[in-house]
Amino acid sequence: MNVHILAQLMIEDDQGNHIDAAKIRSRKARELLLYFIIFHRRKIPVELLCETFWPGVEERYARASLQTAISSIRRCLGKSVLTYSDGSYCFDKDNEIIVDAEELENSIMKARSCDSKEERVQILKQVVEDYKDDVLPEYRYEEWIVQAREHYKDLLIDVLLELTEYAEQTKNAAEAHALSKRVLEKDPLNEQACLSYMKALAQLGQETEVLRFYESFSRRIEKELGVLPCQQLKDLHDQILTCRKKVTWIVIIKAKPIDEVIQILKNHLRDNDEIKILSGEKMALFVQDVDRNTAETIQKRIEECLNQHSIRATVSSRLAR
């Protein structure tokens, strides 16, 4: 039997056929089943089950309700799934049921024991792919589900951070960006992920977005935790803020006649701007020491200027390499 608790509950028999847990009509019995799945293969005393699911109910009535719920589960999944001995119930004491969340944790343990870095990374990437969603996200208030959800989410975050570090070591900024972003979706105030995310954005040429993200993160962490970002984040922010104007942008203009375009633009250029003719209908304007927003503003002004002179042109801009 296979049990999936990452995302919604899904149960399959050994032949892969779906078992509909909704046939267990009692909500309390369905929750009891989830409890047994979360505490897979552990012996759980009757007293604990009664206290958890029927708190404040007289013992004999609580035990009767428990027995009714147990019977409902056994009718759905089979008698051998839940066994009783020495005053305790155990779900799958013979270890014949596969629970996806447990398999995920086993894969992480396997990866940690690998001598090969490449093999370790491949296993961890598969873990990330298999983690479709948090444990039973529709159950928000049951403490034992919340604890299990946080446990497996923390495992995922650790894996994502390790893969992010590997992406940084192999200079794969796009992958580091995607992985650190996923960490932040799970843990928005994770400063290690924030640092990797900002570094990746900077390497991808998105300096303005780095600064915007830092300001948003800074406000949030101060509001929610009453602290300022760590020094590493602040240093990276200050470094990008200092260097962002030391960038050359290339504004590409396609128009004809190109000579007339050059004459029009010369009246609007700075002393350190440089023009290079690429073809009879194409030129490049090298604009030095500006940020992305300024480059975009210059592009728009060029478009407006040429439009005023009734010259049809295509204007684009990019960072100089």
C-alpha positions as CSV (number, residue, x, y, z in Angstrom):
1,M,0.0,0.0,0.0
2,N,1.2,3.5,-0.8
3,V,0.1,6.6,1.2
4,H,0.7,10.1,-0.1
5,I,0.5,13.0,2.4
6,L,2.6,15.6,0.5
7,A,-0.3,17.7,-0.7
8,Q,-3.7,16.0,-0.4
9,L,-4.2,12.5,1.1
10,M,-4.1,9.8,-1.5
11,I,-4.0,6.0,-0.8
12,E,-3.3,3.3,-3.3
13,D,-3.3,-0.5,-2.8
14,D,-0.4,-2.7,-4.0
15,Q,-1.8,-2.8,-7.5
16,G,-2.0,1.0,-7.7
17,N,-5.7,1.2,-7.4
18,H,-7.1,4.3,-5.6
19,I,-8.6,3.7,-2.1
20,D,-11.2,6.3,-1.3
21,A,-10.6,7.4,2.3
22,A,-13.8,9.5,2.0
23,K,-15.7,6.3,2.4
24,I,-14.8,6.6,6.1
25,R,-17.9,8.8,6.8
26,S,-16.9,10.0,10.3
27,R,-14.7,13.1,10.2
28,K,-13.2,12.0,13.5
29,A,-12.3,8.6,12.1
30,R,-10.6,10.2,9.0
31,E,-8.6,12.4,11.3
32,L,-7.6,9.4,13.4
33,L,-6.4,7.7,10.2
34,L,-4.2,10.7,9.5
35,Y,-2.9,10.6,13.0
36,F,-1.9,6.9,12.5
37,I,-0.2,7.8,9.2
38,I,1.8,10.6,10.7
39,F,2.9,8.4,13.5
40,H,3.5,5.4,11.2
41,R,4.6,2.2,12.9
42,R,4.6,3.7,16.4
43,K,2.7,2.1,19.2
44,I,0.1,4.6,20.4
45,P,-1.6,3.9,23.8
46,V,-5.4,3.9,23.9
47,E,-5.3,6.6,26.6
48,L,-3.4,9.0,24.4
49,L,-5.8,8.5,21.5
50,C,-8.8,9.1,23.7
51,E,-7.2,12.3,25.2
52,T,-6.3,13.6,21.8
53,F,-9.5,13.0,19.9
54,W,-12.1,12.9,22.7
55,P,-10.8,15.2,25.4
56,G,-13.0,15.7,28.4
57,V,-15.2,12.7,27.5
58,E,-15.8,10.0,30.1
59,E,-13.3,7.2,29.5
60,R,-15.7,4.4,28.6
61,Y,-17.5,6.6,26.0
62,A,-14.2,7.8,24.6
63,R,-13.0,4.2,24.3
64,A,-16.3,3.2,22.6
65,S,-15.9,6.1,20.1
66,L,-12.3,5.1,19.5
67,Q,-13.4,1.5,18.8
68,T,-16.0,2.6,16.3
69,A,-13.5,4.8,14.5
70,I,-11.0,2.0,14.4
71,S,-13.6,-0.3,12.9
72,S,-14.3,2.3,10.1
73,I,-10.6,2.5,9.2
74,R,-10.3,-1.3,9.1
75,R,-13.3,-1.6,6.9
76,C,-11.7,0.8,4.4
77,L,-8.1,-0.3,4.5
78,G,-8.2,-3.9,5.8
79,K,-8.0,-5.4,9.3
80,S,-4.3,-6.1,9.2
81,V,-3.4,-2.4,8.8
82,L,-4.2,-1.5,12.4
83,T,-3.1,-4.0,15.1
84,Y,-3.7,-3.9,18.9
85,S,-1.5,-5.2,21.6
86,D,-0.6,-4.3,25.2
87,G,-3.1,-1.4,25.3
88,S,-1.7,0.3,22.2
89,Y,-2.6,0.5,18.5
90,C,0.0,0.4,15.7
91,F,-0.5,1.4,12.1
92,D,1.5,-0.9,9.8
93,K,3.6,-2.7,12.4
94,D,5.0,-5.1,9.7
95,N,6.3,-2.1,7.7
96,E,4.4,-3.0,4.5
97,I,3.1,0.5,3.8
98,I,5.1,3.2,2.0
99,V,4.4,6.8,3.1
100,D,5.8,9.4,0.6
101,A,7.0,11.9,3.2
102,E,9.0,9.2,4.9
103,E,10.5,8.0,1.6
104,L,11.5,11.6,0.9
105,E,13.3,11.8,4.3
106,N,15.0,8.4,3.6
107,S,16.3,9.8,0.2
108,I,17.8,12.8,2.0
109,M,19.6,10.5,4.4
110,K,20.8,8.5,1.5
111,A,22.1,11.6,-0.2
112,R,23.9,12.7,2.9
113,S,25.9,9.4,3.0
114,C,27.0,9.7,-0.7
115,D,30.7,10.1,-1.3
116,S,30.0,11.4,-4.8
117,K,29.0,15.1,-4.9
118,E,27.3,14.6,-8.3
119,E,25.2,11.6,-7.0
120,R,24.3,13.5,-3.9
121,V,23.1,16.5,-5.9
122,Q,21.0,14.3,-8.2
123,I,19.3,12.6,-5.3
124,L,18.5,16.0,-3.7
125,K,17.2,17.4,-7.0
126,Q,14.8,14.4,-7.2
127,V,13.7,15.1,-3.6
128,V,12.8,18.7,-4.6
129,E,10.9,17.4,-7.7
130,D,9.0,14.9,-5.6
131,Y,8.0,17.5,-2.9
132,K,4.7,18.5,-4.6
133,D,3.4,20.5,-1.6
134,D,3.5,20.6,2.2
135,V,2.0,17.9,4.3
136,L,-1.8,18.0,4.2
137,P,-2.0,21.8,3.7
138,E,-5.8,21.9,4.2
139,Y,-5.5,20.8,7.8
140,R,-4.3,24.1,9.4
141,Y,-5.1,23.7,13.1
142,E,-4.4,20.1,14.1
143,E,-1.1,20.5,16.1
144,W,0.2,17.1,15.2
145,I,-0.2,17.7,11.5
146,V,1.3,21.2,11.8
147,Q,4.3,19.7,13.5
148,A,4.8,17.1,10.8
149,R,4.3,19.7,8.1
150,E,7.0,22.0,9.6
151,H,9.3,19.0,10.0
152,Y,9.2,18.1,6.3
153,K,9.2,21.7,5.2
154,D,12.4,22.3,7.2
155,L,13.9,19.3,5.5
156,L,13.0,20.7,2.1
157,I,14.4,24.1,2.9
158,D,17.7,22.5,4.0
159,V,17.9,20.6,0.7
160,L,17.0,23.8,-1.3
161,L,19.7,25.8,0.5
162,E,22.3,23.0,-0.2
163,L,21.4,22.9,-3.9
164,T,21.5,26.7,-4.0
165,E,25.0,26.7,-2.6
166,Y,26.0,24.1,-5.3
167,A,24.5,26.3,-8.0
168,E,26.5,29.2,-6.7
169,Q,29.7,27.1,-6.7
170,T,29.1,26.0,-10.3
171,K,28.2,29.7,-11.3
172,N,24.7,28.8,-12.3
173,A,22.9,32.1,-11.4
174,A,19.6,31.2,-13.0
175,E,19.3,28.0,-10.9
176,A,20.5,29.7,-7.8
177,H,17.8,32.3,-8.3
178,A,15.1,29.7,-8.8
179,L,16.1,27.6,-5.8
180,S,16.5,30.5,-3.4
181,K,13.2,31.9,-4.6
182,R,11.5,28.6,-3.6
183,V,13.1,28.8,-0.2
184,L,11.6,32.3,0.3
185,E,8.2,31.0,-0.7
186,K,8.4,28.6,2.2
187,D,10.4,30.9,4.6
188,P,10.2,34.5,3.6
189,L,12.6,35.7,6.3
190,N,15.3,33.2,5.6
191,E,18.4,35.5,5.4
192,Q,20.6,32.8,3.8
193,A,18.2,32.5,1.0
194,C,17.8,36.2,0.7
195,L,21.5,36.6,0.3
196,S,21.6,34.0,-2.4
197,Y,18.6,35.5,-4.1
198,M,20.1,38.9,-4.2
199,K,23.4,37.7,-5.5
200,A,21.7,35.7,-8.3
201,L,19.7,38.7,-9.3
202,A,22.8,40.9,-9.4
203,Q,24.6,38.3,-11.6
204,L,21.6,38.2,-13.9
205,G,21.9,42.0,-14.4
206,Q,18.8,42.9,-12.3
207,E,20.5,45.4,-9.9
208,T,17.3,47.5,-9.6
209,E,15.3,44.4,-8.6
210,V,18.0,43.6,-6.0
211,L,17.6,47.0,-4.4
212,R,13.8,46.8,-4.5
213,F,13.8,43.4,-3.0
214,Y,16.2,44.5,-0.2
215,E,14.0,47.4,0.8
216,S,10.9,45.2,0.9
217,F,12.7,42.5,2.9
218,S,14.1,45.1,5.3
219,R,10.7,46.5,6.1
220,R,9.2,43.1,6.6
221,I,11.9,41.7,8.9
222,E,11.8,44.8,11.0
223,K,8.0,44.7,11.2
224,E,7.7,41.0,12.0
225,L,10.8,40.3,14.0
226,G,11.9,43.8,15.2
227,V,15.4,43.4,13.7
228,L,17.3,44.8,10.8
229,P,18.8,42.6,8.0
230,C,22.1,40.9,8.8
231,Q,25.4,42.7,7.9
232,Q,26.0,40.5,4.9
233,L,22.7,41.5,3.3
234,K,23.4,45.2,4.1
235,D,26.9,45.0,2.7
236,L,25.7,43.4,-0.6
237,H,23.0,46.1,-0.9
238,D,25.5,48.9,-0.3
239,Q,27.9,47.4,-2.8
240,I,25.3,47.2,-5.5
241,L,24.1,50.7,-4.7
242,T,27.6,52.0,-5.0
243,C,28.4,50.2,-8.3
244,R,25.1,50.3,-10.1
245,K,25.9,53.7,-11.8
246,K,29.2,52.3,-13.1
247,V,27.5,50.4,-15.9
248,T,27.5,51.0,-19.6
249,W,24.3,50.5,-21.5
250,I,23.9,50.1,-25.3
251,V,20.9,51.7,-26.9
252,I,20.4,50.0,-30.3
253,I,18.6,52.2,-33.0
254,K,17.3,50.8,-36.2
255,A,16.1,53.5,-38.6
256,K,16.8,55.2,-41.9
257,P,18.4,57.4,-42.9
258,I,20.8,56.6,-40.1
259,D,22.9,59.7,-40.8
260,E,20.0,62.0,-40.1
261,V,19.3,60.1,-36.8
262,I,22.9,60.7,-35.7
263,Q,22.6,64.4,-36.4
264,I,19.4,64.7,-34.5
265,L,20.8,62.8,-31.5
266,K,24.1,64.7,-31.3
267,N,22.3,67.7,-29.9
268,H,21.1,65.5,-26.9
269,L,24.2,63.5,-26.1
270,R,26.5,63.9,-23.2
271,D,30.3,64.3,-23.7
272,N,31.1,60.7,-22.7
273,D,28.3,59.1,-24.8
274,E,29.7,57.2,-27.8
275,I,28.0,56.5,-31.2
276,K,29.0,53.5,-33.3
277,I,27.4,52.8,-36.8
278,L,26.7,49.2,-37.2
279,S,25.2,49.3,-40.7
280,G,23.4,51.6,-43.0
281,E,20.2,51.3,-41.0
282,K,21.5,50.5,-37.5
283,M,23.6,52.3,-34.9
284,A,24.6,51.8,-31.2
285,L,24.7,54.5,-28.6
286,F,27.0,53.6,-25.6
287,V,25.7,55.3,-22.5
288,Q,28.1,55.2,-19.6
289,D,27.7,55.3,-15.8
290,V,23.9,54.9,-15.6
291,D,21.5,52.4,-14.0
292,R,18.7,50.5,-15.7
293,N,16.0,53.0,-15.0
294,T,18.1,55.8,-16.5
295,A,18.9,53.7,-19.5
296,E,15.2,53.0,-20.0
297,T,14.4,56.7,-19.7
298,I,17.0,57.6,-22.3
299,Q,15.6,55.0,-24.6
300,K,12.1,56.5,-24.3
301,R,13.5,60.0,-24.9
302,I,15.2,58.9,-28.1
303,E,12.0,57.3,-29.3
304,E,10.1,60.5,-28.6
305,C,12.7,62.7,-30.2
306,L,12.8,60.6,-33.4
307,N,9.0,60.5,-33.5
308,Q,8.9,64.3,-33.3
309,H,11.1,64.3,-36.4
310,S,8.8,61.8,-38.2
311,I,11.5,59.1,-38.2
312,R,10.2,55.6,-37.8
313,A,12.7,53.7,-35.6
314,T,13.0,50.6,-33.5
315,V,14.9,51.3,-30.2
316,S,16.1,48.8,-27.6
317,S,18.6,48.7,-24.9
318,R,20.8,46.2,-23.1
319,L,23.8,46.0,-20.7
320,A,27.2,46.2,-22.4
321,R,29.2,43.0,-22.0
